[in-house]
Amino acid sequence: MMIRVEGHTNLYREESGAIINTDANGYANYMRAKKLKLNEKREIDDLRNEIDELKNQLRQLLDR
């Protein structure tokens, strides 16, 4: 049996004491935002790696 958490329409407490969020739309929005943030981080990391490669190539050219 789950009991509604006072002051929250989408939160319920299980008998074990765990809090359950039943807001499917909120969860979907959270997961979408998390995925976008992860993609942005990967893109930034890729760009940093490419810049480092270019720097190394320039150093090699200048050392010749």
Secondary structure, 3 states (H helix, E strand, C coil): CCEECCCCCCEEECCCCCEEECCHHHHHHHHHHHHHHHHHHHHHHHHHHHHHHHHHHHHHHHHC
